[in-house]
Amino acid sequence: MLASITLVDSLILTLLTLVVYQSAAWVQQKWQLILLNPMLLTIIILIPYLLLNNINYAKYHQSTQALSILLEPATVALGYPLYQQLQHVKRYWKQLVMILTLGVIIVITMSFSLTMVLIHQEEIAIALSLKSVTTPIGITLTEQLQGDSSITSFAIMIAGLSGALLGPPWLRFINVKSDIAIGLAIGSGSHVIGSIILSKNNVYQGAYSSVALITSALLTAFIIPVLVPLLLPFFS
């Protein structure tokens, strides 16, 4: 399938993705509704198109590789709010690392264990346990651990969208008011998408969200190769 991809295929799918996303961004800017998230609207529009034209995930991913490459510098750019508030963040760095380390261990353990209990598929369990990190890191780690990278991409997207859309209202509902707590919760659970939304509204929340995003990704890269082999014997 990948060998049949032509330059025209890549140009059409890449251009279509850009046009749909920019149109969705314009719609959200005009109506100012969180449910009109550009990525969510883009997914809703593109999936029927891909299904009607019999384009699977592998072909779409390969055709739009140029956009995927831009994810890495885009993720790095989210470090700018962190740089702006660096002196403020440095005061709590030890506590932040401890909290995020515990959070990463809990999330990986719960996701992996629940998936193994329900469907007992190791490659899917690995993929779902990486749902809370950025796409480039999540896919890379999944492939290294012999997981299913397509499921990782989907899980990361769902985690990002659901956290960005539902996370802030839920935190307000349970009366969480601390900028630090809100930033850490959204950044560690909803990675880039959540961090972007917070950065638009509150610089402190955006800074701590960036801290959570970056630190959680780094911690996951070190923890999951050790943790997964420790968990596997319990499900053999």
Number of C-alpha atoms within 10 A of each C-alpha: 8 11 7 8 13 10 9 10 16 19 14 13 18 18 13 15 18 14 13 18 21 15 15 20 18 14 16 17 14 9 9 12 10 13 13 18 21 20 18 17 18 21 15 11 15 16 14 11 12 15 11 9 9 10 13 12 14 11 20 17 17 16 22 19 13 13 14 13 11 11 15 14 9 11 19 11 12 21 18 14 21 23 14 13 15 15 10 14 17 10 10 11 12 9 10 19 16 10 14 22 17 12 17 24 15 12 18 24 18 14 17 26 21 15 19 21 11 9 10 15 13 20 20 21 27 28 29 27 27 31 27 30 33 25 24 15 15 25 23 14 22 25 16 11 18 13 22 18 24 16 20 29 22 15 21 27 23 16 20 27 21 16 24 26 20 14 19 18 13 12 16 11 10 8 9 14 11 12 18 19 15 21 28 27 24 31 33 29 29 30 32 29 23 29 31 18 19 25 21 10 10 13 17 22 27 31 30 31 36 33 28 28 30 22 20 26 22 14 18 25 17 11 15 21 14 11 15 19 11 11 15 13 8 9 10 7
